[in-house]
Each structure stands twice: as structure tokens, then as C-alpha cells.
Amino acid sequence: MTEVISVRFRDGGKAYYFDPGQLTIAVGDDVIVETAAGTEFGRCVEGRRQVDDRQVPPPLRPVLRVATESDCRTHQRNRAKEREAFGICERKIAEHGLEMKLIRVEYGFEGSKIVFFFTADGRVDFRALVKDLAATFRTRIELRQVGVRDEAKMLGGLGICGRPLCCSQFLDQFAPVSIKMAKIQNLSLNPTKISGTCGRLMCCLKYEQNAYEDASHRLPKNESFVLTPDGPGNICAVDLLREEVKVRLDDSPETPKVYKPQEVQVLRSGKGSREGIEIPAERPARCERPQEEPERLLYDFSPFPEDGEDAPPVREKRRRPRQGGGKRPQSAQPSQPPREERRPKRQRPDRAERPADRPERTERPQESKAPAVERIQVKPTGDATAEKKAAADRRAGRSSSPRRFRPRRKD
């Protein structure tokens, strides 16, 4: 057993083992460690613990010291230099006309080396670019070509689930993922739905693969010929998460039924013919399913009655009468008290009981009548329009001489 601590150099990067020695290092402390590339600045992500010697790759590098304020300021200056070097390298790539995409720039803690990460479709001859960058920065230059999955890990982003990418958050290394995993998990084989931001299959397909494989070994295969408590039939669907199978019975193939694996006896595994298969007379027993508890209303805050107490009475809610005027059914009408207990209606006093000294009605002023309209007799001529015009001329005091009309000009 070896005592080690885990140190990570970048957020979401891989954690490496180092020998803490006699230093007191807690989780979250910044440390200066010795690596194969020289002195580096990192952060402790796991404290002291004992691990197997086979898990520690030789040689085990030591932790030099806990980072001081001067080391932290040097680390911040290196981060600022990385942003400047990124822009300079992009301009140099455009000048040389190289088909490559720059992803990240990493400065060494001591400034003795600069690493440029890039992606490209094929091999790129960047020897002239390395010479140009070395003459600009006056230090050792290293260019590394990475894949699309490493590009997504370095850049980060959001997946189709709406959460940050797993590779940029906690995955130390990429696990192999195949399309067979999507088939076992009954997922859609559409590449756009099972592919991540990088364009490859999503890493999360590997998370539950062991559980699906274990369930697929215990449950019968699809299209198997089985015997159920209701009779023989063929399995038409298998739910690995609920561990249930859907069987299409021979007696009622239109309505499949769901059974547990304990309720099914496999007579033939997978596809095939039924010739020569004997159906046992004894059918498997049906499993007892737990009864579901009734749902309780979230807005009912009334206290539950204790032992010996009666539940509080439920107040009936009266409904408004129908707009159509129709009567409610007898069961829906609210209960009414008997006629004797109802409140008596207000009685109207008789004419004899009314007071005799009633006020007299006052005379209202008569409204002025409208002047009578003078009627003018018009001799009917057979033309109603001419008669109306003649009557209007007489009222206005005009002469009844015939008017001259000019014919309308036709365009």
C-alpha cells in the first residue's frame, strides 16, 4: 500500500497521484508538484489515502510544496499569457494557410514550454508554423492534434439534456461506446438523438449499460413462446427497467397483457416454430402485486381524526341552477327543510288596511301639441316621383313649372 494524494491541473481534467511526503495538504489546497514536463501548478482534489501499489504508475512524483501567494500570482500571469498566445497563433495559422482549428493554449508554470492543442481533418504540415512561433515567443513550442471528443472536453458546453457536458465536468477518460448499447437500452437509433455535441455517441450510454445487460440475461427474449397464468402466447415487448414482459395471448391477441418474469414459463426462447412443443397442463402461479395507496389531496389540511373521534362533517357545495331552466335530477337537488320550518313569506296588506289619508296626485302641466301638418292634394298623374316633387315645390313656395333637364353626356 502507498500513501498518495490526487492532484488535478485543469478543471475537468484527469487526476494524478503524487507523494505528499511530510506535508499537510487538505482538499482544495493549491500545490506545486514535479512532473515529467517540469514543475507544475495544481490543486488537490483528494486527500491522503492508501492505494494498492498496482494502481500507482511508477515513478511516483513528489509534491514540492504548498502553493504560496507568489505562486498563485505566477499562475494568474500564465493564464493571461495564454489568452495573448491564442490570438497570436490564430493569426499565424491564417498567414500560413493551414487547415487547422486551434483549441487551447497551455503555458508551463516556469514558462519554459507552450503547448498548442488543435484539431484537423487529416495530417497537417506545421513545421513552418512551429519555427515562426518559436521565433515569436522565444521558448519551446509543442503542437498536439486532438480528436473531436477531446475538443468538446476542452471547450465545454451543454448537452441535449440541458446540463453541462459530462466530459468537461467529471469524466477523467473516455469509455468506448457502441451502437449495441443503444439497441439493448431500447433507444432510438436516430444518430441525432443519441449523439453528443462532439458528433459521437453520448458517453452517458455507458452509465446504465451494466444494469441493462443484467436485466436482459434474467428476462426472456422477445418473440419467445411462453406459458402464462392466462394461457400460452408470444412475448411482443420486454421492459427492462420495470422488469416486465408484454405477452400476446393466443386466445386474445388483440389485447396484450403484462406479466412479471416469475409468472412466465419459457417454452421456446426467441423466434421459431411451435412444432413439437408440448404445453404443460399446469400453469404458473400469479404473483401478488402490492395494493396502491389512495392519493391524498395536497390542499386538504384538515387534521386526521384520532381513535374514537368522528370525522368532521363534509360541507356540501351548492351549484348554480342551469341556464336552460331545466330541473335537476332528484339525486342532485340539495336537501330542503320541511314546509312548516321554512321562513314565512312577507304578507301584502289588504286594501282595507291601507291608510285613508293618501296624498293627492298633483296635476302635471300639459305638454304643447305639435302643429298640424297641412295636407296638399296632388292630382295623380301616374308618376309617383313627379307627384312627390310637385308637392315639395308647393310647400317651398316655388312654381310648379316644369323643369328642364339636360340629357346626361355619355362618354
Sequence and secondary structure as in RCSB ss.txt:
>XXXX:A:sequence
MTEVISVRFRDGGKAYYFDPGQLTIAVGDDVIVETAAGTEFGRCVEGRRQVDDRQVPPPLRPVLRVATESDCRTH
QRNRAKEREAFGICERKIAEHGLEMKLIRVEYGFEGSKIVFFFTADGRVDFRALVKDLAATFRTRIELRQVGVRD
EAKMLGGLGICGRPLCCSQFLDQFAPVSIKMAKIQNLSLNPTKISGTCGRLMCCLKYEQNAYEDASHRLPKNESF
VLTPDGPGNICAVDLLREEVKVRLDDSPETPKVYKPQEVQVLRSGKGSREGIEIPAERPARCERPQEEPERLLYD
FSPFPEDGEDAPPVREKRRRPRQGGGKRPQSAQPSQPPREERRPKRQRPDRAERPADRPERTERPQESKAPAVER
IQVKPTGDATAEKKAAADRRAGRSSSPRRFRPRRKD
>XXXX:A:secstr
 EEEEEEESSTT  EEEEB TT    TT EEEEEETTEEEEEEEEEEEEEE GGGS SS  BEEEE  HHHHHHH
HHHHHHHHHHHHHHHHHHHHHT   EEEEEEE TTSSEEEEEEE SS    HHHHHHHHHHH SEEEEEE  HHH
HHHHH  B TTSSB HHHHT SS     HHHHHHTT    HHHHB TTSSB GGGGTTHHHHHHHHHHS  TT E
EEETTEEEEEEEEETTTTEEEEEESS TTS EEE GGG EEEE SS   TT    SS               TT 
      TT              TT     TTTS     GGGS        TTTS S                   
      S HHHHHHHHHHHHTT              
